[in-house]
C-alpha cells in the first residue's frame, strides 16, 4: 500500500469573542451515529457550546496510510484552553498517536497539538469535546479542515459512505411496506371468501382489498427505486475503495 498523508487542522476560538458566536451548522453531530463526513479541502466551522457538548466527524481510509492531525488557535494567538480531540478507529478504540508534539503520547490531546496516526482500511472518527469543566477555556468555535494530498480518499467514496446507511434503511422500510401490503391482501381475500354469502360484510373486505392492492402498486416501484439507489451507492463504494 502507498502511504497517504492527510492533515486535519482544527482551530478553536472562545465564546469571549462575540463576533464569532455563530450557530454550529453541523449539529446535531453529538455522537458517532450523527458524525459529519469530512470532505477533503473544506473548512468545518463548529462549536463546543456546553461542557457536555461533543462534535463528531468521520473519514474513511481505503488502506494503510498516515494521518496527521493538527489543532491550533484560529486567531493564531496564545491558547490556554483545554478543548480535546481524539481519533477513534474501526474497532471503537482510540488510536494512540505514534509521534508529534509533546502531548502526542497521550491517547487524546489538548490544543496546541500535532499527532501522527498510522491507520489501516476502515472508518475513523474525530471527536472534539470540552476538556474540563471551565467554560471560560473550553467553550467556543473551532475550524476543522482535512487537507488533501493527491492520494487522499476519493470524495465520491466519502459521499457514498455517508449515503449508505440511509439507503439501506430506505430499502428496509420499502420492503416492510410491500410485505405489509401483501399480508393485507392475503387476509382480505380470505375474509371475502368467508363472507361470500354476506354481501354487506363482503363489500367491506372487498374495499379493503382494493385499497391494499392500490397501495402495493405504489410500494413495489418505491422498493425497486430504493434497491437501485442502494446498488448504485454500493457500486461507487466498491469502485473507490479498491486497493492502491
N, C-alpha and C positions, 0 to 999 in steps of 0.2 A: 504493500500500500504506500502511496506517496503521502508525505506529511502535508497537512493543510494548516496554515496559520490563520486564526481568527482573532481579532481583537475586539473585545466588548468594553466600551468606555462608559462608565457610569459616573455622572457628576451630580452633586446634590447642593441645594440651597435651602436655608432655613426659612421658617414661616415669619421670621423677623423682617423679611423683605416683602412688603405688601404688594409691590408691583408684579411680583411673580406668583402671587397666590391665586393660581388658576386651578380649575377642577381637573381631576385626573381623567383623561379621555378613555383610559383602558379599563376603568372599573366597570363591572366587578371582575377583578383578576386576583382574588384573595386566596386562591388555592390552586393546586396542580390541575384540577379539572377545569378551571377557568383561565388557565395560563394563556397569555398573549403570545402568539407566534412572533419570533424575531426575524425580520427581513433584513438581509444584508444591505448596508449603506443608508439605512433610515434612522432617524432620531426618535426616541421614545421618551416623551416628557411625562413622567409620572410623579406621584406624590405619596409620601407616607403621612397620613392625616392624623392618626392617633397612635398611641404606643402599642396598640394591639393590631394595627393595620399591617398587612403583608401584601406585597406585589409579586406575582409570579409570571415568568416568561419561559418560553420553551424554544429550543432549537434542535435540529436533527443532524446527526453525524452519520454519513453513509459508510464510514470506515475509520480506521486508525488515523488520528490526527492530533495536532497540538492546538489547544485553545488558550489564548492569552486574555485574561480579564483584568481590566484596569478600572479603578474607581478614583476619581479626583473631584475637586471642588469646581463646580460650574463657573464660579466667578474668579477662579484662578487666585484665590486668596488663601489665608491660613484656615485650616479645617480642624475644629476641635470636637466635632460631633461623633456619635458612635453608631450611626446607621450601619447595618451589617449586610453582608452578601454571602451567599453560598451557591455552589453548583452541585446539583443533585443528579446522579446517574440513573441509568435504566433500572437498576436493581433497587432503587429507592434510598440508597445510602449517599451521604455527602461525599463528594470527590475531594480528596486532600490534594492541595497543590504540590507539585514536585519542586518548585522553586519560585523565586521572585523577590518581593520586598520582605522586610523584616517580619511582617505579620503573616507571610505566606506559609509559615509552618503550621498555622492553626487550621482546624477543619473549616471554620468560617473566619471571616476577617472584617476589620473595620477600616474605613477610609482614613488616609490615602492607602491604596493597595494595588499591587500588581502581582498576579499569580499565574503560573503556567500549569496547565492541566493536560495530562495525557488521556485521551478519550478513545473509545472504540465505537463501533456501529451502535446506533440506538438514539433514544430520545433523552435529552438533557434539559433540566430546568435551572433557571436562575431565579433565586429567591432574594428579595430585598425586604428588610424589616427594621424596626427601631431596635437599636442595640441595647437600650436600657430604658428606664422609666423617666428620663429627664426630657420633657417636651422641648425645652429651650435648645437642646442639642440634636434630638433625634427626629423631630418632625420637619417636613419640608419637601421641596421639589427636587427632582433629580433628572438627569438626562442619560438615557441608556442608548448606546449605539453599538451595533455589531458591524465592525469594519471588515469588508470582504477582501479576500485575495482572489486571484483568478481561478483558484481551485475550491472555493467555498461551495458548500452545498447549494445546488441549483434552487433558485427561489421558487420555481414551479413545484419542486418537491416539498418545500415548506408549505406552500399554499395547499397542495393536495393532502398532506398530512393533516392540516388544520380542518379540512373539509371531510375527512374520512369518517370520524365518529358520528357527526350529524347525518351523513349519508347512510351509514349503517342503521342508525335509528329510524330514518325515514323508510327504509326497506322493511324493517321490523314492524313499524306501525302500519304500513300499507298491507303487509301480509296478514297481520292481525285483522284488519278491516275486511279483507277478502274472505278469510276463514269465518269471520262472524257472519258475513252475508250468506255464505254457503250453508252454514249451520241453520240460519233463519229460514232459508228456502226449504231445506230438508224438513224442518219442523212444520212449516206452513203447509207443505204438500201432505204431510202425514195427517194434520188436523183437517184438511179439506176432505181427505178420504174418510176420516172418522165421522164427519158431519155431512156426508154427501146427501143424506135424506133430510137434513135440517137446513133448508136453504138460507134462512137469515144468518145463522151462525156460519154456514159455509161461505157466505159472501164476505163476512168479516175476515176470515182467514185468506180468502182469495185476494182481498185488497192488500192484506199484509204481504202476501206472496209477490204481488206486482211491485210493491214498494221495495222489497228486498232484492228482487231481480233488477230493478232500475238502479239501485244503489250498487249492486255488483257490477253492472255495466259501466259504472263510472270508476269504481275502485280498482278493477282489473287494469285499465290503462294507466292509472296512477302508480300501481305496483310495477308495471313494466318500465315506466319512466324512471322510477326510483332505482330500479335494478340497473338500468342503463347508465344512470348517473354514477352509481357506485362502481360499476365496471370501468367507467372512464377514469375515475379517480384512482382505482387500483392499478390501472394500466400506466397512468402517469407516475405513480409511486415506484412501480417496478422499473420503469424506464430511467428514472432519475436516481435510483438507489443502486445502480449497477456498480460493482467494484471498480476502483480507479487506481 
